[in-house]
């Protein structure tokens, strides 16, 4: 395995990849049509906020990766990614998953 979980603890038994479909740019939100979306952020502050989301989960023993894209995104492109690595599959789904906003 490569990527952010490659050097995880040897007791990591579940790498839960959360790639939420509503995290993609969709064409319709009710009656409002979207052609594209542009995300901007003050990166140092955005990174601190993402770290705040991950911190309580990591304090319980899991590893968390959160990424949110900036710039112009077209329909169906992915806007964000969340990944959780835990020792057991049950923990990843039942203990940590509900805490991901």
C-alpha positions in Angstrom: 0.0 0.0 0.0 1.2 3.5 -0.7 0.0 6.9 0.5 -0.9 8.3 3.9 -1.6 4.9 5.5 1.5 3.2 4.2 3.5 3.6 7.4 0.7 3.0 9.8 1.0 1.0 12.9 1.3 -2.8 12.3 -1.8 -3.4 14.3 -3.9 -1.4 11.8 -6.5 -3.9 10.6 -8.9 -1.5 8.7 -8.2 1.3 6.4 -11.6 2.9 5.9 -11.7 5.1 2.9 -14.6 7.5 3.0 -15.2 8.9 -0.5 -18.7 10.4 -0.1 -20.7 10.8 -3.2 -22.2 14.1 -2.0 -18.6 15.2 -1.9 -18.7 15.4 -5.6 -19.9 18.4 -7.6 -23.5 17.7 -8.6 -25.5 19.4 -11.3 -28.8 19.9 -9.3 -29.5 20.9 -5.8 -33.2 21.0 -5.7 -34.1 23.5 -8.5 -30.7 25.2 -8.5 -28.4 24.1 -11.4 -24.7 24.1 -10.9 -22.3 24.3 -13.9 -19.1 24.5 -11.9 -17.9 25.5 -8.4 -14.9 27.4 -7.2 -13.6 26.8 -3.7 -11.1 29.2 -2.1 -9.6 29.1 1.3 -6.9 30.7 3.5 -4.9 27.5 3.6 -3.2 27.8 7.0 -6.6 28.4 8.7 -8.3 25.6 6.6 -5.6 23.1 7.6 -6.0 24.0 11.3 -9.8 23.4 11.0 -9.3 20.0 9.3 -6.8 19.0 12.0 -9.4 19.9 14.6 -11.9 17.5 12.9 -9.3 14.7 12.9 -7.8 15.3 16.4 -10.6 13.7 18.6 -10.6 10.6 16.4 -6.9 10.3 16.4 -6.8 10.7 20.2 -8.9 7.5 20.3 -6.2 5.6 18.4 -7.1 6.0 14.7 -5.3 7.7 11.9 -7.2 10.3 9.9 -6.5 11.9 6.5 -8.8 14.7 5.4 -8.3 16.7 2.2 -10.5 19.4 0.5 -9.7 20.7 -2.9 -9.6 24.3 -3.8 -9.9 26.0 -7.2 -12.4 25.4 -10.0 -14.2 22.0 -10.0 -16.4 20.7 -12.7 -19.5 18.5 -12.4 -18.8 15.1 -10.9 -15.3 16.0 -9.7 -14.5 15.1 -6.1 -14.3 18.0 -3.7 -13.1 16.2 -0.6 -11.7 13.0 0.8 -11.7 11.5 4.3 -9.8 8.3 5.2 -9.6 6.6 8.6 -7.3 3.8 9.6 -8.2 1.8 12.8 -7.1 -1.4 14.4 -10.4 -3.1 13.8 -13.1 -2.8 11.1 -15.8 -2.4 13.8 -14.0 0.5 15.3 -13.6 2.2 12.0 -17.2 1.9 11.1 -19.0 2.2 14.4 -16.7 4.2 16.6 -15.1 6.7 14.2 -17.4 6.9 11.2 -20.2 8.6 13.1 -17.8 11.3 14.3 -16.9 12.4 10.8 -19.1 15.5 10.0 
